[in-house]
Amino acid sequence: QVQVVESGGGLVQPGGSLRLSCACSESIASFYIVGWFREAPGKPREYVATIGDGFIQYSASAQDRFTISRDNAKNTIYLQMNTLKPEDTALYHCYVDPSPTLLRIWGRGTQVTVSS
């Protein structure tokens, strides 16, 4: 059973940066897509970013501030977040899609709080 575990969340002041990591229990080199969503209290789960074979996509709120990357050798996915805003406060979940036909696998999340 593939598992993913997020880390790197915390409390940061507005304008600050954080780098989230998502460690996968299996090789991600052949996975279809991997990415991040986030959940803020009282709001639906929101798409953040995706990385696949030859493409990267971001939500409008993440574009120009966040950078998604993957290190296949370490089986890890990253989300570099810069110029953080209070509205970025959320529980950030990593996901992996091993193939287009298999179920998406989610991590439990890592909390990011942006506050002065």
N, C-alpha and C positions, 0 to 999 in steps of 0.2 A: 504494500500500500504506500503510494507516494505521499509524503508529508512535506509541508513547507512551514517554516517558522520565521516570523518577522522579528526584527530588533532595530534599535537605533532611535526609537521615539523618545520624547522627553518634553520638558518645558523650555521654551525659547522666547526671547523678546521679539516683538515686531521688527522686521527687517533682518532678522537672524537667519541662520542656515542649519539644516540637519541633513544627514544622509541615512536613509533607511536601507536595511539589508533584508534579504529574504533567502534563507538557506534551504535548499531542497535536498531531500534524502536520496534522490537518484539523479543521474545525469540529465541535465537540461539541454544538452547539445542538440538533440533531435526533437525537442518539444515544438509543437506547432506555434503557440504564442504564450507569452508570459506578460504579467502586468500588475497594475495596482488599481484598487478602488478605495474609497473612503466613506466612512459613515459619521455624520455629525448628529448630535442629539436632536431628535424631532424632525430629522430630514431623511429622505430616502438615500439608499446607497448611491454614491456618485462615482462615475468613471473618472480615472485620473490619467492613465497612460498605458500603452501597450507596446511591446516590442516583438517583432516576428522575424521571419527570414527575409531580410532586405527591406524592412520598413519599420518605422516608428510613428506612433500617433499619440497626440495629447489632447486633453480637453482644453477648452478655451481658457479655463482658469489656471491650468498648469503650463500652457504654452508660454515660452520665454522666461519662465522662472524655475521650472522643474526639468530634470534630465533623467531619463530612464536608461539603464544599461544592464548588460548581463556579462558575467564572467563564466563561460562554460567550463573552464578548468576547475573553478571552485564551486560549481553548481549553485551560483548565487546571483540574485537579481538585486539591483540597486535603484534607489530613487533619491537623487540629489535634489534637495529643495532649498532654493535661495529666495531672498526677499520675502520671507514668510509674513503672512497677514493673520490677524485674529480669525478671519473667516476660514483659514486653513485648519483650524482646530478640528480634529476628528480622530477616529480610530482608523488607521490605514491597514488595509488588507492586501496581501499579495495573493496572486492566483497563477496557476499554470494550467494550460491545456495541452496534455501530452499529444493529442491528435484532434482533428476536427470532429471525430465521432465519439471520443471518450468524455466522461464527465469532467467538468472543471473541478479542480482541487483548490480549496481555499485555506489560507492560514487564519489563525485566530485574531491577528491584528496587533499593532503596536500603536500606543496612544501618542498623539502629537498635540501639544497645547501651546498656542501662541498667545502670550499675554505679558503685559508689563507689570 
